[in-house]
Amino acid sequence: MQAELDAYDMKVYKAQQEMHKSMTAELKTLGVPFFGMRTDSLVKLKEAELLELQKKMLRHLEDMYGP
């Protein structure tokens, strides 16, 4: 039973990672700021700070264009 749960958790995790990559690529293609940036090339911005900027940008887009 635990092995089945672990396998399911891994499957969900991998699907979530792929969805994140796909959405990030789409937002980068659309030219949305803060998406598609390589975190290893950032000098003063930490990965957590970049994630927070991405979340703010998504909230802004939802406010402007959401239902």
CHARMM-style PDB file with segment names, atoms N, HN, CA, C and O in Angstrom:
ATOM      1  N   MET     1       0.821  -1.193   0.000  1.00  0.00      PROA
ATOM      2  CA  MET     1       0.000   0.000   0.000  1.00  0.00      PROA
ATOM      3  C   MET     1       0.871   1.265   0.000  1.00  0.00      PROA
ATOM      4  O   MET     1       0.607   2.187  -0.772  1.00  0.00      PROA
ATOM      5  N   GLN     2       1.892   1.322   0.844  1.00  0.00      PROA
ATOM      6  HN  GLN     2       2.106   0.573   1.471  1.00  0.00      PROA
ATOM      7  CA  GLN     2       2.759   2.494   0.909  1.00  0.00      PROA
ATOM      8  C   GLN     2       3.515   2.691  -0.400  1.00  0.00      PROA
ATOM      9  O   GLN     2       3.702   3.821  -0.851  1.00  0.00      PROA
ATOM     10  N   ALA     3       3.943   1.601  -0.999  1.00  0.00      PROA
ATOM     11  HN  ALA     3       3.791   0.684  -0.632  1.00  0.00      PROA
ATOM     12  CA  ALA     3       4.650   1.701  -2.280  1.00  0.00      PROA
ATOM     13  C   ALA     3       3.749   2.295  -3.354  1.00  0.00      PROA
ATOM     14  O   ALA     3       4.207   3.081  -4.183  1.00  0.00      PROA
ATOM     15  N   GLU     4       2.475   1.926  -3.346  1.00  0.00      PROA
ATOM     16  HN  GLU     4       2.103   1.287  -2.672  1.00  0.00      PROA
ATOM     17  CA  GLU     4       1.522   2.479  -4.310  1.00  0.00      PROA
ATOM     18  C   GLU     4       1.326   3.972  -4.082  1.00  0.00      PROA
ATOM     19  O   GLU     4       1.267   4.744  -5.039  1.00  0.00      PROA
ATOM     20  N   LEU     5       1.225   4.382  -2.818  1.00  0.00      PROA
ATOM     21  HN  LEU     5       1.272   3.754  -2.041  1.00  0.00      PROA
ATOM     22  CA  LEU     5       1.084   5.803  -2.487  1.00  0.00      PROA
ATOM     23  C   LEU     5       2.326   6.588  -2.905  1.00  0.00      PROA
ATOM     24  O   LEU     5       2.220   7.686  -3.451  1.00  0.00      PROA
ATOM     25  N   ASP     6       3.496   6.021  -2.645  1.00  0.00      PROA
ATOM     26  HN  ASP     6       3.581   5.129  -2.201  1.00  0.00      PROA
ATOM     27  CA  ASP     6       4.737   6.678  -3.032  1.00  0.00      PROA
ATOM     28  C   ASP     6       4.830   6.829  -4.552  1.00  0.00      PROA
ATOM     29  O   ASP     6       5.250   7.873  -5.052  1.00  0.00      PROA
ATOM     30  N   ALA     7       4.438   5.790  -5.278  1.00  0.00      PROA
ATOM     31  HN  ALA     7       4.096   4.942  -4.872  1.00  0.00      PROA
ATOM     32  CA  ALA     7       4.466   5.843  -6.738  1.00  0.00      PROA
ATOM     33  C   ALA     7       3.483   6.891  -7.248  1.00  0.00      PROA
ATOM     34  O   ALA     7       3.794   7.639  -8.175  1.00  0.00      PROA
ATOM     35  N   TYR     8       2.305   6.946  -6.646  1.00  0.00      PROA
ATOM     36  HN  TYR     8       2.052   6.339  -5.893  1.00  0.00      PROA
ATOM     37  CA  TYR     8       1.313   7.945  -7.039  1.00  0.00      PROA
ATOM     38  C   TYR     8       1.816   9.357  -6.738  1.00  0.00      PROA
ATOM     39  O   TYR     8       1.686  10.250  -7.576  1.00  0.00      PROA
ATOM     40  N   ASP     9       2.383   9.566  -5.561  1.00  0.00      PROA
ATOM     41  HN  ASP     9       2.489   8.841  -4.880  1.00  0.00      PROA
ATOM     42  CA  ASP     9       2.938  10.868  -5.202  1.00  0.00      PROA
ATOM     43  C   ASP     9       4.004  11.306  -6.197  1.00  0.00      PROA
ATOM     44  O   ASP     9       4.036  12.469  -6.599  1.00  0.00      PROA
ATOM     45  N   MET    10       4.872  10.391  -6.594  1.00  0.00      PROA
ATOM     46  HN  MET    10       4.847   9.447  -6.267  1.00  0.00      PROA
ATOM     47  CA  MET    10       5.921  10.723  -7.550  1.00  0.00      PROA
ATOM     48  C   MET    10       5.324  11.076  -8.912  1.00  0.00      PROA
ATOM     49  O   MET    10       5.790  11.996  -9.583  1.00  0.00      PROA
ATOM     50  N   LYS    11       4.295  10.342  -9.308  1.00  0.00      PROA
ATOM     51  HN  LYS    11       3.916   9.594  -8.762  1.00  0.00      PROA
ATOM     52  CA  LYS    11       3.628  10.614 -10.586  1.00  0.00      PROA
ATOM     53  C   LYS    11       3.005  12.013 -10.581  1.00  0.00      PROA
ATOM     54  O   LYS    11       3.133  12.757 -11.553  1.00  0.00      PROA
ATOM     55  N   VAL    12       2.331  12.366  -9.482  1.00  0.00      PROA
ATOM     56  HN  VAL    12       2.227  11.762  -8.692  1.00  0.00      PROA
ATOM     57  CA  VAL    12       1.717  13.687  -9.357  1.00  0.00      PROA
ATOM     58  C   VAL    12       2.792  14.769  -9.337  1.00  0.00      PROA
ATOM     59  O   VAL    12       2.639  15.812  -9.975  1.00  0.00      PROA
ATOM     60  N   TYR    13       3.868  14.526  -8.614  1.00  0.00      PROA
ATOM     61  HN  TYR    13       3.992  13.679  -8.096  1.00  0.00      PROA
ATOM     62  CA  TYR    13       4.960  15.499  -8.527  1.00  0.00      PROA
ATOM     63  C   TYR    13       5.573  15.755  -9.908  1.00  0.00      PROA
ATOM     64  O   TYR    13       5.803  16.904 -10.285  1.00  0.00      PROA
ATOM     65  N   LYS    14       5.833  14.692 -10.649  1.00  0.00      PROA
ATOM     66  HN  LYS    14       5.646  13.759 -10.342  1.00  0.00      PROA
ATOM     67  CA  LYS    14       6.411  14.846 -11.986  1.00  0.00      PROA
ATOM     68  C   LYS    14       5.456  15.586 -12.910  1.00  0.00      PROA
ATOM     69  O   LYS    14       5.889  16.424 -13.701  1.00  0.00      PROA
ATOM     70  N   ALA    15       4.169  15.291 -12.822  1.00  0.00      PROA
ATOM     71  HN  ALA    15       3.818  14.611 -12.179  1.00  0.00      PROA
ATOM     72  CA  ALA    15       3.182  15.983 -13.653  1.00  0.00      PROA
ATOM     73  C   ALA    15       3.138  17.467 -13.308  1.00  0.00      PROA
ATOM     74  O   ALA    15       3.019  18.310 -14.197  1.00  0.00      PROA
ATOM     75  N   GLN    16       3.232  17.785 -12.025  1.00  0.00      PROA
ATOM     76  HN  GLN    16       3.329  17.100 -11.303  1.00  0.00      PROA
ATOM     77  CA  GLN    16       3.227  19.185 -11.597  1.00  0.00      PROA
ATOM     78  C   GLN    16       4.467  19.905 -12.099  1.00  0.00      PROA
ATOM     79  O   GLN    16       4.383  21.055 -12.530  1.00  0.00      PROA
ATOM     80  N   GLN    17       5.609  19.246 -12.048  1.00  0.00      PROA
ATOM     81  HN  GLN    17       5.677  18.312 -11.698  1.00  0.00      PROA
ATOM     82  CA  GLN    17       6.851  19.841 -12.544  1.00  0.00      PROA
ATOM     83  C   GLN    17       6.755  20.118 -14.049  1.00  0.00      PROA
ATOM     84  O   GLN    17       7.177  21.178 -14.512  1.00  0.00      PROA
ATOM     85  N   GLU    18       6.213  19.186 -14.797  1.00  0.00      PROA
ATOM     86  HN  GLU    18       5.870  18.325 -14.421  1.00  0.00      PROA
ATOM     87  CA  GLU    18       6.056  19.368 -16.240  1.00  0.00      PROA
ATOM     88  C   GLU    18       5.081  20.497 -16.549  1.00  0.00      PROA
ATOM     89  O   GLU    18       5.309  21.274 -17.477  1.00  0.00      PROA
ATOM     90  N   MET    19       4.003  20.595 -15.787  1.00  0.00      PROA
ATOM     91  HN  MET    19       3.818  19.964 -15.033  1.00  0.00      PROA
ATOM     92  CA  MET    19       3.044  21.673 -15.984  1.00  0.00      PROA
ATOM     93  C   MET    19       3.702  23.022 -15.708  1.00  0.00      PROA
ATOM     94  O   MET    19       3.477  23.988 -16.438  1.00  0.00      PROA
ATOM     95  N   HSD    20       4.507  23.086 -14.662  1.00  0.00      PROA
ATOM     96  HN  HSD    20       4.690  22.301 -14.070  1.00  0.00      PROA
ATOM     97  CA  HSD    20       5.213  24.329 -14.329  1.00  0.00      PROA
ATOM     98  C   HSD    20       6.159  24.726 -15.459  1.00  0.00      PROA
ATOM     99  O   HSD    20       6.197  25.892 -15.852  1.00  0.00      PROA
ATOM    100  N   LYS    21       6.915  23.776 -15.983  1.00  0.00      PROA
ATOM    101  HN  LYS    21       6.884  22.828 -15.664  1.00  0.00      PROA
ATOM    102  CA  LYS    21       7.834  24.058 -17.086  1.00  0.00      PROA
ATOM    103  C   LYS    21       7.078  24.548 -18.318  1.00  0.00      PROA
ATOM    104  O   LYS    21       7.505  25.491 -18.984  1.00  0.00      PROA
ATOM    105  N   SER    22       5.966  23.906 -18.610  1.00  0.00      PROA
ATOM    106  HN  SER    22       5.619  23.140 -18.068  1.00  0.00      PROA
ATOM    107  CA  SER    22       5.168  24.273 -19.771  1.00  0.00      PROA
ATOM    108  C   SER    22       4.590  25.680 -19.629  1.00  0.00      PROA
ATOM    109  O   SER    22       4.643  26.472 -20.569  1.00  0.00      PROA
ATOM    110  N   MET    23       4.046  25.987 -18.470  1.00  0.00      PROA
ATOM    111  HN  MET    23       4.003  25.344 -17.705  1.00  0.00      PROA
ATOM    112  CA  MET    23       3.468  27.311 -18.237  1.00  0.00      PROA
ATOM    113  C   MET    23       4.544  28.391 -18.252  1.00  0.00      PROA
ATOM    114  O   MET    23       4.320  29.476 -18.788  1.00  0.00      PROA
ATOM    115  N   THR    24       5.697  28.111 -17.676  1.00  0.00      PROA
ATOM    116  HN  THR    24       5.879  27.229 -17.241  1.00  0.00      PROA
ATOM    117  CA  THR    24       6.792  29.072 -17.692  1.00  0.00      PROA
ATOM    118  C   THR    24       7.246  29.344 -19.118  1.00  0.00      PROA
ATOM    119  O   THR    24       7.494  30.494 -19.481  1.00  0.00      PROA
ATOM    120  N   ALA    25       7.357  28.300 -19.924  1.00  0.00      PROA
ATOM    121  HN  ALA    25       7.157  27.367 -19.628  1.00  0.00      PROA
ATOM    122  CA  ALA    25       7.756  28.472 -21.324  1.00  0.00      PROA
ATOM    123  C   ALA    25       6.725  29.298 -22.085  1.00  0.00      PROA
ATOM    124  O   ALA    25       7.088  30.165 -22.881  1.00  0.00      PROA
ATOM    125  N   GLU    26       5.459  29.039 -21.849  1.00  0.00      PROA
ATOM    126  HN  GLU    26       5.164  28.335 -21.203  1.00  0.00      PROA
ATOM    127  CA  GLU    26       4.393  29.793 -22.524  1.00  0.00      PROA
ATOM    128  C   GLU    26       4.420  31.263 -22.120  1.00  0.00      PROA
ATOM    129  O   GLU    26       4.295  32.145 -22.970  1.00  0.00      PROA
ATOM    130  N   LEU    27       4.581  31.528 -20.828  1.00  0.00      PROA
ATOM    131  HN  LEU    27       4.682  30.811 -20.137  1.00  0.00      PROA
ATOM    132  CA  LEU    27       4.641  32.912 -20.356  1.00  0.00      PROA
ATOM    133  C   LEU    27       5.881  33.621 -20.885  1.00  0.00      PROA
ATOM    134  O   LEU    27       5.828  34.814 -21.185  1.00  0.00      PROA
ATOM    135  N   LYS    28       6.986  32.910 -21.004  1.00  0.00      PROA
ATOM    136  HN  LYS    28       7.029  31.941 -20.760  1.00  0.00      PROA
ATOM    137  CA  LYS    28       8.201  33.492 -21.583  1.00  0.00      PROA
ATOM    138  C   LYS    28       7.954  33.856 -23.041  1.00  0.00      PROA
ATOM    139  O   LYS    28       8.338  34.937 -23.488  1.00  0.00      PROA
ATOM    140  N   THR    29       7.314  32.957 -23.783  1.00  0.00      PROA
ATOM    141  HN  THR    29       7.002  32.079 -23.421  1.00  0.00      PROA
ATOM    142  CA  THR    29       7.016  33.209 -25.190  1.00  0.00      PROA
ATOM    143  C   THR    29       6.129  34.443 -25.350  1.00  0.00      PROA
ATOM    144  O   THR    29       6.275  35.199 -26.310  1.00  0.00      PROA
ATOM    145  N   LEU    30       5.217  34.640 -24.414  1.00  0.00      PROA
ATOM    146  HN  LEU    30       5.098  34.026 -23.633  1.00  0.00      PROA
ATOM    147  CA  LEU    30       4.327  35.798 -24.464  1.00  0.00      PROA
ATOM    148  C   LEU    30       5.018  37.083 -24.008  1.00  0.00      PROA
ATOM    149  O   LEU    30       4.449  38.170 -24.112  1.00  0.00      PROA
ATOM    150  N   GLY    31       6.237  36.957 -23.506  1.00  0.00      PROA
ATOM    151  HN  GLY    31       6.700  36.075 -23.422  1.00  0.00      PROA
ATOM    152  CA  GLY    31       6.991  38.136 -23.078  1.00  0.00      PROA
ATOM    153  C   GLY    31       6.616  38.648 -21.702  1.00  0.00      PROA
ATOM    154  O   GLY    31       6.850  39.816 -21.392  1.00  0.00      PROA
ATOM    155  N   VAL    32       6.038  37.791 -20.871  1.00  0.00      PROA
ATOM    156  HN  VAL    32       5.848  36.842 -21.123  1.00  0.00      PROA
ATOM    157  CA  VAL    32       5.654  38.193 -19.518  1.00  0.00      PROA
ATOM    158  C   VAL    32       6.925  38.357 -18.683  1.00  0.00      PROA
ATOM    159  O   VAL    32       7.753  37.448 -18.620  1.00  0.00      PROA
ATOM    160  N   PRO    33       7.075  39.531 -18.036  1.00  0.00      PROA
ATOM    161  CA  PRO    33       8.275  39.762 -17.231  1.00  0.00      PROA
ATOM    162  C   PRO    33       8.472  38.705 -16.142  1.00  0.00      PROA
ATOM    163  O   PRO    33       7.507  38.179 -15.586  1.00  0.00      PROA
ATOM    164  N   PHE    34       9.726  38.409 -15.854  1.00  0.00      PROA
ATOM    165  HN  PHE    34      10.509  38.836 -16.306  1.00  0.00      PROA
ATOM    166  CA  PHE    34      10.168  37.498 -14.800  1.00  0.00      PROA
ATOM    167  C   PHE    34      10.024  36.020 -15.134  1.00  0.00      PROA
ATOM    168  O   PHE    34      10.303  35.178 -14.281  1.00  0.00      PROA
ATOM    169  N   PHE    35       9.601  35.678 -16.339  1.00  0.00      PROA
ATOM    170  HN  PHE    35       9.374  36.362 -17.032  1.00  0.00      PROA
ATOM    171  CA  PHE    35       9.487  34.279 -16.712  1.00  0.00      PROA
ATOM    172  C   PHE    35      10.540  33.956 -17.756  1.00  0.00      PROA
ATOM    173  O   PHE    35      10.811  34.750 -18.657  1.00  0.00      PROA
ATOM    174  N   GLY    36      11.126  32.781 -17.621  1.00  0.00      PROA
ATOM    175  HN  GLY    36      10.906  32.135 -16.890  1.00  0.00      PROA
ATOM    176  CA  GLY    36      12.164  32.359 -18.545  1.00  0.00      PROA
ATOM    177  C   GLY    36      13.549  32.840 -18.159  1.00  0.00      PROA
ATOM    178  O   GLY    36      14.502  32.676 -18.921  1.00  0.00      PROA
ATOM    179  N   MET    37      13.664  33.431 -16.982  1.00  0.00      PROA
ATOM    180  HN  MET    37      12.890  33.564 -16.364  1.00  0.00      PROA
ATOM    181  CA  MET    37      14.962  33.896 -16.518  1.00  0.00      PROA
ATOM    182  C   MET    37      15.722  32.728 -15.900  1.00  0.00      PROA
ATOM    183  O   MET    37      15.148  31.917 -15.173  1.00  0.00      PROA
ATOM    184  N   ARG    38      17.000  32.651 -16.190  1.00  0.00      PROA
ATOM    185  HN  ARG    38      17.466  33.309 -16.780  1.00  0.00      PROA
ATOM    186  CA  ARG    38      17.840  31.614 -15.576  1.00  0.00      PROA
ATOM    187  C   ARG    38      18.300  32.124 -14.219  1.00  0.00      PROA
ATOM    188  O   ARG    38      18.903  33.192 -14.119  1.00  0.00      PROA
ATOM    189  N   THR    39      18.014  31.360 -13.185  1.00  0.00      PROA
ATOM    190  HN  THR    39      17.524  30.492 -13.266  1.00  0.00      PROA
ATOM    191  CA  THR    39      18.370  31.812 -11.839  1.00  0.00      PROA
ATOM    192  C   THR    39      19.875  31.808 -11.605  1.00  0.00      PROA
ATOM    193  O   THR    39      20.361  32.533 -10.737  1.00  0.00      PROA
ATOM    194  N   ASP    40      20.622  31.009 -12.359  1.00  0.00      PROA
ATOM    195  HN  ASP    40      20.227  30.420 -13.065  1.00  0.00      PROA
ATOM    196  CA  ASP    40      22.069  31.004 -12.157  1.00  0.00      PROA
ATOM    197  C   ASP    40      22.738  32.241 -12.747  1.00  0.00      PROA
ATOM    198  O   ASP    40      23.904  32.509 -12.459  1.00  0.00      PROA
ATOM    199  N   SER    41      22.008  32.998 -13.572  1.00  0.00      PROA
ATOM    200  HN  SER    41      21.060  32.780 -13.806  1.00  0.00      PROA
ATOM    201  CA  SER    41      22.585  34.204 -14.159  1.00  0.00      PROA
ATOM    202  C   SER    41      22.190  35.463 -13.390  1.00  0.00      PROA
ATOM    203  O   SER    41      22.607  36.564 -13.751  1.00  0.00      PROA
ATOM    204  N   LEU    42      21.398  35.314 -12.346  1.00  0.00      PROA
ATOM    205  HN  LEU    42      21.060  34.420 -12.052  1.00  0.00      PROA
ATOM    206  CA  LEU    42      20.971  36.465 -11.561  1.00  0.00      PROA
ATOM    207  C   LEU    42      22.039  36.822 -10.537  1.00  0.00      PROA
ATOM    208  O   LEU    42      22.602  35.950  -9.874  1.00  0.00      PROA
ATOM    209  N   VAL    43      22.303  38.100 -10.422  1.00  0.00      PROA
ATOM    210  HN  VAL    43      21.845  38.808 -10.960  1.00  0.00      PROA
ATOM    211  CA  VAL    43      23.351  38.534  -9.512  1.00  0.00      PROA
ATOM    212  C   VAL    43      22.793  38.851  -8.129  1.00  0.00      PROA
ATOM    213  O   VAL    43      23.250  38.294  -7.130  1.00  0.00      PROA
ATOM    214  N   LYS    44      21.815  39.737  -8.070  1.00  0.00      PROA
ATOM    215  HN  LYS    44      21.444  40.189  -8.881  1.00  0.00      PROA
ATOM    216  CA  LYS    44      21.319  40.181  -6.763  1.00  0.00      PROA
ATOM    217  C   LYS    44      19.979  39.575  -6.396  1.00  0.00      PROA
ATOM    218  O   LYS    44      19.531  39.717  -5.258  1.00  0.00      PROA
ATOM    219  N   LEU    45      19.345  38.918  -7.310  1.00  0.00      PROA
ATOM    220  HN  LEU    45      19.709  38.802  -8.234  1.00  0.00      PROA
ATOM    221  CA  LEU    45      18.013  38.390  -7.075  1.00  0.00      PROA
ATOM    222  C   LEU    45      18.088  36.907  -6.738  1.00  0.00      PROA
ATOM    223  O   LEU    45      18.613  36.110  -7.515  1.00  0.00      PROA
ATOM    224  N   LYS    46      17.568  36.552  -5.593  1.00  0.00      PROA
ATOM    225  HN  LYS    46      17.141  37.200  -4.962  1.00  0.00      PROA
ATOM    226  CA  LYS    46      17.576  35.147  -5.181  1.00  0.00      PROA
ATOM    227  C   LYS    46      16.409  34.421  -5.837  1.00  0.00      PROA
ATOM    228  O   LYS    46      15.438  35.047  -6.263  1.00  0.00      PROA
ATOM    229  N   GLU    47      16.508  33.099  -5.914  1.00  0.00      PROA
ATOM    230  HN  GLU    47      17.297  32.590  -5.567  1.00  0.00      PROA
ATOM    231  CA  GLU    47      15.468  32.299  -6.555  1.00  0.00      PROA
ATOM    232  C   GLU    47      14.108  32.508  -5.882  1.00  0.00      PROA
ATOM    233  O   GLU    47      13.090  32.590  -6.568  1.00  0.00      PROA
ATOM    234  N   ALA    48      14.081  32.594  -4.565  1.00  0.00      PROA
ATOM    235  HN  ALA    48      14.909  32.528  -4.007  1.00  0.00      PROA
ATOM    236  CA  ALA    48      12.824  32.807  -3.839  1.00  0.00      PROA
ATOM    237  C   ALA    48      12.226  34.173  -4.185  1.00  0.00      PROA
ATOM    238  O   ALA    48      11.007  34.314  -4.287  1.00  0.00      PROA
ATOM    239  N   GLU    49      13.084  35.171  -4.362  1.00  0.00      PROA
ATOM    240  HN  GLU    49      14.074  35.057  -4.279  1.00  0.00      PROA
ATOM    241  CA  GLU    49      12.602  36.500  -4.726  1.00  0.00      PROA
ATOM    242  C   GLU    49      12.034  36.498  -6.149  1.00  0.00      PROA
ATOM    243  O   GLU    49      11.026  37.150  -6.417  1.00  0.00      PROA
ATOM    244  N   LEU    50      12.675  35.773  -7.045  1.00  0.00      PROA
ATOM    245  HN  LEU    50      13.495  35.244  -6.826  1.00  0.00      PROA
ATOM    246  CA  LEU    50      12.175  35.653  -8.409  1.00  0.00      PROA
ATOM    247  C   LEU    50      10.811  34.971  -8.404  1.00  0.00      PROA
ATOM    248  O   LEU    50       9.904  35.398  -9.118  1.00  0.00      PROA
ATOM    249  N   LEU    51      10.661  33.931  -7.619  1.00  0.00      PROA
ATOM    250  HN  LEU    51      11.399  33.584  -7.039  1.00  0.00      PROA
ATOM    251  CA  LEU    51       9.384  33.234  -7.520  1.00  0.00      PROA
ATOM    252  C   LEU    51       8.294  34.179  -7.022  1.00  0.00      PROA
ATOM    253  O   LEU    51       7.171  34.145  -7.525  1.00  0.00      PROA
ATOM    254  N   GLU    52       8.609  35.006  -6.057  1.00  0.00      PROA
ATOM    255  HN  GLU    52       9.521  35.033  -5.649  1.00  0.00      PROA
ATOM    256  CA  GLU    52       7.635  35.963  -5.533  1.00  0.00      PROA
ATOM    257  C   GLU    52       7.246  36.992  -6.604  1.00  0.00      PROA
ATOM    258  O   GLU    52       6.077  37.362  -6.711  1.00  0.00      PROA
ATOM    259  N   LEU    53       8.214  37.448  -7.389  1.00  0.00      PROA
ATOM    260  HN  LEU    53       9.164  37.147  -7.303  1.00  0.00      PROA
ATOM    261  CA  LEU    53       7.910  38.374  -8.485  1.00  0.00      PROA
ATOM    262  C   LEU    53       7.025  37.707  -9.535  1.00  0.00      PROA
ATOM    263  O   LEU    53       6.125  38.345 -10.082  1.00  0.00      PROA
ATOM    264  N   GLN    54       7.271  36.444  -9.817  1.00  0.00      PROA
ATOM    265  HN  GLN    54       8.002  35.926  -9.373  1.00  0.00      PROA
ATOM    266  CA  GLN    54       6.442  35.715 -10.771  1.00  0.00      PROA
ATOM    267  C   GLN    54       5.012  35.601 -10.253  1.00  0.00      PROA
ATOM    268  O   GLN    54       4.061  35.772 -11.016  1.00  0.00      PROA
ATOM    269  N   LYS    55       4.853  35.315  -8.968  1.00  0.00      PROA
ATOM    270  HN  LYS    55       5.626  35.177  -8.348  1.00  0.00      PROA
ATOM    271  CA  LYS    55       3.516  35.212  -8.382  1.00  0.00      PROA
ATOM    272  C   LYS    55       2.782  36.544  -8.468  1.00  0.00      PROA
ATOM    273  O   LYS    55       1.597  36.584  -8.798  1.00  0.00      PROA
ATOM    274  N   LYS    56       3.488  37.636  -8.172  1.00  0.00      PROA
ATOM    275  HN  LYS    56       4.451  37.603  -7.904  1.00  0.00      PROA
ATOM    276  CA  LYS    56       2.872  38.961  -8.259  1.00  0.00      PROA
ATOM    277  C   LYS    56       2.447  39.261  -9.688  1.00  0.00      PROA
ATOM    278  O   LYS    56       1.374  39.819  -9.914  1.00  0.00      PROA
ATOM    279  N   MET    57       3.283  38.894 -10.655  1.00  0.00      PROA
ATOM    280  HN  MET    57       4.155  38.441 -10.471  1.00  0.00      PROA
ATOM    281  CA  MET    57       2.947  39.131 -12.050  1.00  0.00      PROA
ATOM    282  C   MET    57       1.718  38.328 -12.450  1.00  0.00      PROA
ATOM    283  O   MET    57       0.855  38.841 -13.162  1.00  0.00      PROA
ATOM    284  N   LEU    58       1.622  37.084 -12.007  1.00  0.00      PROA
ATOM    285  HN  LEU    58       2.323  36.667 -11.429  1.00  0.00      PROA
ATOM    286  CA  LEU    58       0.452  36.267 -12.317  1.00  0.00      PROA
ATOM    287  C   LEU    58      -0.808  36.851 -11.689  1.00  0.00      PROA
ATOM    288  O   LEU    58      -1.865  36.862 -12.320  1.00  0.00      PROA
ATOM    289  N   ARG    59      -0.709  37.337 -10.452  1.00  0.00      PROA
ATOM    290  HN  ARG    59       0.149  37.328  -9.939  1.00  0.00      PROA
ATOM    291  CA  ARG    59      -1.873  37.973  -9.818  1.00  0.00      PROA
ATOM    292  C   ARG    59      -2.295  39.213 -10.597  1.00  0.00      PROA
ATOM    293  O   ARG    59      -3.486  39.462 -10.784  1.00  0.00      PROA
ATOM    294  N   HSD    60      -1.321  39.979 -11.044  1.00  0.00      PROA
ATOM    295  HN  HSD    60      -0.354  39.776 -10.892  1.00  0.00      PROA
ATOM    296  CA  HSD    60      -1.612  41.179 -11.832  1.00  0.00      PROA
ATOM    297  C   HSD    60      -2.326  40.808 -13.130  1.00  0.00      PROA
ATOM    298  O   HSD    60      -3.318  41.440 -13.495  1.00  0.00      PROA
ATOM    299  N   LEU    61      -1.829  39.789 -13.827  1.00  0.00      PROA
ATOM    300  HN  LEU    61      -1.024  39.275 -13.531  1.00  0.00      PROA
ATOM    301  CA  LEU    61      -2.457  39.348 -15.068  1.00  0.00      PROA
ATOM    302  C   LEU    61      -3.876  38.835 -14.820  1.00  0.00      PROA
ATOM    303  O   LEU    61      -4.784  39.101 -15.607  1.00  0.00      PROA
ATOM    304  N   GLU    62      -4.063  38.098 -13.722  1.00  0.00      PROA
ATOM    305  HN  GLU    62      -3.325  37.881 -13.082  1.00  0.00      PROA
ATOM    306  CA  GLU    62      -5.401  37.610 -13.397  1.00  0.00      PROA
ATOM    307  C   GLU    62      -6.352  38.765 -13.098  1.00  0.00      PROA
ATOM    308  O   GLU    62      -7.515  38.725 -13.499  1.00  0.00      PROA
ATOM    309  N   ASP    63      -5.871  39.790 -12.400  1.00  0.00      PROA
ATOM    310  HN  ASP    63      -4.927  39.822 -12.074  1.00  0.00      PROA
ATOM    311  CA  ASP    63      -6.702  40.949 -12.116  1.00  0.00      PROA
ATOM    312  C   ASP    63      -7.110  41.676 -13.398  1.00  0.00      PROA
ATOM    313  O   ASP    63      -8.249  42.121 -13.537  1.00  0.00      PROA
ATOM    314  N   MET    64      -6.173  41.786 -14.318  1.00  0.00      PROA
ATOM    315  HN  MET    64      -5.248  41.424 -14.204  1.00  0.00      PROA
ATOM    316  CA  MET    64      -6.436  42.510 -15.560  1.00  0.00      PROA
ATOM    317  C   MET    64      -7.274  41.719 -16.557  1.00  0.00      PROA
ATOM    318  O   MET    64      -8.162  42.271 -17.206  1.00  0.00      PROA
ATOM    319  N   TYR    65      -6.990  40.428 -16.676  1.00  0.00      PROA
ATOM    320  HN  TYR    65      -6.269  39.979 -16.149  1.00  0.00      PROA
ATOM    321  CA  TYR    65      -7.594  39.646 -17.761  1.00  0.00      PROA
ATOM    322  C   TYR    65      -8.446  38.483 -17.292  1.00  0.00      PROA
ATOM    323  O   TYR    65      -9.027  37.776 -18.115  1.00  0.00      PROA
ATOM    324  N   GLY    66      -8.533  38.270 -15.996  1.00  0.00      PROA
ATOM    325  HN  GLY    66      -8.060  38.844 -15.327  1.00  0.00      PROA
ATOM    326  CA  GLY    66      -9.282  37.132 -15.473  1.00  0.00      PROA
ATOM    327  C   GLY    66     -10.789  37.333 -15.605  1.00  0.00      PROA
ATOM    328  O   GLY    66     -11.258  38.403 -15.993  1.00  0.00      PROA
ATOM    329  N   PRO    67     -11.519  36.305 -15.280  1.00  0.00      PROA
ATOM    330  CA  PRO    67     -12.985  36.372 -15.394  1.00  0.00      PROA
ATOM    331  C   PRO    67     -13.615  37.318 -14.405  1.00  0.00      PROA
ATOM    332  OT1 PRO    67     -14.836  37.472 -14.388  1.00  0.00      PROA
TER     333      PRO     67
END
